[in-house]
Amino acid sequence: MVVPKKILSVNLKLAVEGVEYIQYSSNRNLLDGDITIFCPTLPHFPKMASRPNRMTDESVSNFTKYTGHWSEQIMDAFTSGKCVCVLLTKPESVTKPSGYTSDSYAAIPFDLKLKEVSGAALKPATGVPYMAEYIESFKTELKYQCLVETNEVQPLLVTKTGEKIVGGYISNDNGGLVLFLPMLDFKRTQWDIDEVKSREEYDEELGQFSSRFLSQIVKLRQKIFSSTNETPVPEWSNGSQYRSKIETELIDEISAISSSLAKLEEQKQAVGQLLKKENSLKKLLYEQGGLLESSIVEALRILGFQAEGYHSGTSEFDVLFDSEEGMFLGEAEGKDTKAINTTKVRQLVTNSLECFELKGEHPKGVLFGNPQRLTEPKDRTETFTEKCMEIAKLYKYSLVLTAELYKAATYVKESNDMAYAKECRSLIINTESGLVLFPDPSLHKDTATNLASTKA
């Protein structure tokens, strides 16, 4: 194998002498390597005791730190003419305490749009016959765990049927290359099940396997650029002694433009965060679970309630909110295509008793529903089932459609019409055993405008 001057391997131990292994939690600089192998599989992150599917605040902090570091390092290596090989593993989803989800590919600075699909039948993509050698080298260990659904990646490996991308690359004019290849089974290869082999023989064959893999990466790097009549730019050719005056001026100009673009990108991200925050109420229209609950809390605060999700060591309520009129307990549910059934209203009954034991006060129950959440609100035909309404009537619970709550909260947020907000609070408080019907914001807006004109 023609070995590059330095090979780094992040989150994957390769049994090859001279390859530097780097832990996922490391802050190592990838510019020190010529080729980097990157495995995006996440390390263990502790979860919340009350919500085992969600990470703790400390886990979120570490996840953000690690993925942010590697995203930056991979992009720096790419723009600097280095080669990074990302091994495509099954995407691992993570959920933050707020309900926001991310995944293991947050560390990759490209929009891959991965779809979790597994298989073993693949072939070289059109125009890259040299991938046949790669397939032949690992035919018993080569299995894909996801499809790549983006035009940004140039295909190298595709499924035999349908020609869906399972391996590809992104390159730049500076010799930078990011390979995306299916993960190979380095831990459980064909010789691992042969019980007659000694540990020494196993280690030797594993080392040969790893060396064969690295050799293929080196070859792929050469062939990808040679197939486009490009040769990776040698680092020594970038030295000042080989630069003309005009080239130096152009490089300085590019540097200045890059600096400006970086500032614009920061501004874009800041505005994007503002837009994301501004759009958070929209989740009342289409979300479910924790994200729906968070949006309900935000909407209730806009209407003048003190609201929060309640999580303690033993108790967990979707929404706990109050005002001068008293305390309220809310449960929330979203349904893809159906009406809201009795599941959550029964849970509301149980939680109301539990809340009384904790707070010493009987809360008024409110069931927030987002039925047929994947259908545009104007086309929805279902609300709450009859049985659900019967239970709500028995316990004098209010029923609130989150799509209607969205209209009310958005209007108050934009107009600061506190009279309307008070009217909405009154309806939630005083509606018993039925659907809360908020006033039409457009009609209320006209009334508020007329009153303002009269006072003027």
Residue, then its C-alpha position, 0 to 999 in steps of 0.5 A: m500500500v502506498v501510505p500517505k504521510k499521515i492517516l487519522s481515524v476518528n471513532l474507529k480503531l484500525a489495526v494498521e501501524g501508523v494510523e492514529y486513533i482519535q476518540y469522538s470526544s477529542n478536540r484533535n485537529l484534522l489538518d494534521g492528517d492527509i486522510t481521515i477516516f470518520c465513523p459517525t456512530l455516537p458514544h453513549f450519552p446519559k438520558m433523563a430519568s423521567r424521560p429515558n428517550r431524552m438526553t440530559d442537559e449535560s449530554v446535550s452540551n457534549f453532543t453539541k460540542y462534539t458534533g460542532h467540533w467535527s463538523e468544523q474540522i471536516m469542512d476545514a480539511f475539505t477546503s484545505g485539500k485533504c481527504v475525509c472518508v465518512l463511513l455511512t452507519k445507521p443514523e442514530s436519532v437523539t432527542k433533547p429535553s426540549g423535544y428537539t431531535s437531531d442525529s449522528y450526522a450532525a457532525i457532517p457539514f453537508d446536507l446528506k438527506l439519509k434514508e435508513v435502508s439496509g441491503a447488500a446488493l449494489k454495483p458501481a454507479t454509471g461512469v465509475p467502473y473502478m468501483a468494481e475493484y472496491i466491491e470485489s475487495f469487500k464483497t463479503e463485508l460490504k453492506y449498506q445501512c442507508l441511502v443518500e438522497t441528495n444531488e450534492v453527492q456524486p454517486l460511486l455505489v448504487t443499489k442494483t435495483g433502482e440505482k439508489i445512491v449508497g456511496g459517493y463523494i464531494s470534491n472541490d477544485n483544491g483537491g479536497l475530497v469527502l468520500f461517503l462509503p458504506m460502513l464495513d464490518f471491521k469487528r465481525t468479519q468472515w474470519d471472526i467466526d472461524e474458531v480454529k484461528s488463534r488470536e494472533e492469526y485473527d489480529e493478522e487478518l484484521g490488520q490485512f483487512s484494514s490495510r486493504f481498506l486504506s489502500q482502496i481509499v488511497k486508490l479511490r482518491q487518485k482515480i476520482f481526480s484522474s477520471t476528471n483529468e485533475t491531479p490533487v494539488p501537491e502541498w509544496s506547490n502552494g509555497s510562496q516561491y511558486r506564486s506569481k504576483i497576480e496569483t498572490e493578489l487573487i488569493d488575497e482577494i479570495s481570502a477577503i471575500s471568504s471573510s465577508l462570506a463568513k460574516l454574512e453566513e453568521q448573519k444568515q444563521a442569526v436571522g435563521q435562528l430568529l425565523k425558527k423562533e418566530n415559527s415555533l407557534k406553527k408546531l401547534l398546527y402539525e406537531q405531536g408529543g414534546l414539540l406540541e407540548s412546548s408550543i402549547v406552553e408558549a401559546l398559553r404564556i402569550l395569552g397571559f397564563q404562567a405555564e410550563g411542562y412539569h417534570s419531577g422525579t415521580s410525576e410528569f404532566d404535559v402542561l401545568f398553567d395558572s392565572e389569578e382564576g386558579m390552576f389548570l392541568g393540560e394534556a396534549e395529543g396529536k393524531d396523524t389522520k384521526a380524531i383525538n380519542t379517550t387515551k389522553v383524557r383518561q390520563l388527564v383524569t389520573n394526572s388530576l388526582e396526582c396533581f391534587e396530591l402534590k399541590g393540595e389543589h384540584p386543577k381544572g383539566v384541559l385537553f389540547g388536541n391536534p387531530q388530523r395533524l398532517t392535513e391542512p386545518k381548513d380541510r380537517t373534519e375530525t375533532f374529538t371522539e364522542k366518547c372523549m367528549e362524554i368523559a370531558k363533560l363528566y369531569k367538566y374538562s375544556l377541549v382546545l384545538t391547537a390549530e385554533l389556539y395558534k390563531a389566537a396566540t398569533y393574533v395576540k403576539e402581533s397585536n398585543d391585544m390584551a383584551y382579546a387575550k383575557e377573553c381567551r383565558s376566560l373561555i378556557i377557564n369557564t368552558e365546561s365539558g365542551l370545545v373552547l371556541f375562541p373569538d375570530p381574531s379578524l372580527h376582534k381586530d376590527t372592533a379594537t380598531n374602531l374603539a381606538s379610532t373612537k378614543a382618538 
